[in-house]
Amino acid sequence: MLTRADKPPYRVPSMAEVAAVPWNGFKVCSTFAGCGGSSLGYRMAGFRVLWANEFVDAAREVYECNARPGTIVDGRDVRDVKPEEVLAAIGLRAGELDVLDGSPPCASFSTAGKRARHWGKVKKYSDTAQRTDDLFFEFARMLDGIKPRVFVAENVSGLAKGVAKGYFLEILRELKRRGYRVRSRMLDAQWLGVPQTRQRLIFFGVREDLDAEPLFPAPLPYRYSVREAIPWITSARHDAKGWPNFTVGDITDRPAPAITAGSHGANNQHFKVTQSDRYDSEVDILDRPALTIRACMTSAPRVEAPDISRFAIGEEARKLAPGEQSERYFSLQRANPEQPSPTILAQHGGETIASVVHPTEPRKFTIEELKRVCAFPDDFELTGTYAQQWERLGRAVPPLMMRAVAEQVRAVLEAIDVRDARRA
């Protein structure tokens, strides 16, 4: 039986720690890369991302801000990208790449979408417009030309449900037709170290000439709650409207404002770091800004979370118990601090839009809180408005979830190499 002592504290590696992960020898190219959630998961598992493609300008800007030095970032529509161009850019021949990764947008097939309504049409997607129902077949085209040893493709859970299931079977047949043994599985991020319920359909394929089968990560025996991800959430007395009320002099368990290296004690001495959720050792001495101070601050100032108390959704949220979903606004849910967060959806960052809201305050999550709920590093760079930053995180594969998948990819590739060495 699992005890509290067996459960490690919730922690996401910093970007510096990700950069320091030793290379495992395997190379990845990523299509439909978004802001880089999948790529970051691969990097956490020791992979080297050589090339990434992202069509949406705002998402590509964030990807470039956080990319590994040397990663080629291609901003073209994937329909205009030829496999041989990718291979020439990374200096490999067809069949030599280890992993082709991709998360082809399939917005028409979310659990709330309808295939008939948007099929074959160009429609609004993020900050641009694009046809999205054929992009999985563009991924298959790239797969056929690059011929990686394995591939991983990710999509919304709605692709395998209801009216979209026929399309799911078409995609599965197409991927197999390209010469791969393909397995698919629905994975939930809450069982892979992410403090958020987030179902995603994962396709894993191994080239048929290689002696290996796809593997998927086993669920962890525990989950992380919103409170474990955001330990400064507090239970305090409430005001007349039912929200926590703080005044000068109140003591809470919120963190103090960031203390930077310029803040010195007596005789100009540095202070020791004691917050173990941020640093590995209690004896580390900082001579740099805290993690909340980032290089992109000049272009992306901190954006406060919207106060929803003056809107209809705020009044409705006040009536909800932690974890309860509104009957009036289907997407409005008050997060339960003792459970994983409900799914963060990309379109819900607007201040008047019903969405997941903070457990104890009349607002949505701050971006700093949202990064933790979505399993991104504290110092991951984001640009744009609050709604744009929310969208980047809401569209992304949580990096810790992708790390769990990538570790299985690595195990398959290592098994292939061992077998090939024995034959030689």
ZIBEL-V90557 format. One record per backbone hydrogen bond with DSSP energy under -0.5 kcal/mol. CO is the residue of the C=O (numbers start at 1). NH is the residue of the N-H. If there is no record, write none. Layout:
# ZIBEL-V90557
CO;NH
CO;NH
This chain:
# ZIBEL-V90557
3;6
3;7
4;7
6;8
14;18
15;19
16;20
18;21
26;48
27;99
28;50
28;51
29;101
30;53
31;103
33;36
36;40
37;41
38;42
39;43
40;44
41;45
42;47
43;46
46;24
47;49
48;28
48;50
50;72
51;30
52;74
53;33
56;60
57;61
58;62
59;63
60;64
61;65
62;66
63;66
63;67
68;71
72;52
72;74
74;54
77;80
78;81
82;85
82;86
83;87
84;88
85;89
86;90
87;91
87;92
93;96
97;149
98;150
99;29
99;101
100;152
101;31
102;154
106;109
107;110
110;113
114;118
115;119
118;121
123;130
125;128
128;125
130;123
132;135
134;137
134;138
135;139
136;140
137;141
138;142
139;143
140;144
141;145
142;146
143;147
146;95
149;207
150;100
151;205
152;102
153;203
155;201
156;159
157;160
158;161
159;168
161;164
162;165
164;167
164;168
165;169
166;170
167;171
168;172
169;173
170;174
171;175
172;176
173;177
174;178
175;178
176;179
176;180
179;208
180;182
181;206
183;204
185;187
185;202
187;189
187;200
188;191
189;192
189;194
191;220
194;196
195;341
196;198
198;189
199;157
200;187
200;202
201;155
201;203
202;185
203;153
204;183
205;151
206;181
207;210
210;212
225;229
226;230
230;233
234;236
237;245
239;242
243;239
247;250
250;252
258;260
260;263
262;264
265;268
266;269
269;265
271;286
274;276
275;278
275;279
281;284
284;273
284;286
290;293
292;294
294;297
295;298
296;299
296;300
302;304
303;367
306;308
306;364
308;311
308;314
311;315
312;316
313;317
314;318
315;319
316;319
317;320
321;324
324;334
328;330
329;332
331;333
332;326
333;335
333;357
334;323
335;337
336;226
336;339
337;227
339;226
341;197
343;345
345;348
346;349
350;353
355;333
357;335
360;244
361;363
362;308
362;309
363;358
366;370
367;371
368;372
369;373
370;374
371;376
372;375
375;400
377;380
385;389
386;390
387;391
388;392
389;393
390;394
391;395
392;396
398;401
398;402
399;403
400;404
401;405
402;406
403;407
404;408
405;408
405;409
406;410
407;411
408;412
409;413
410;414
411;415
412;416
413;417
414;418
415;419
416;420
417;421
418;422
419;423
420;424
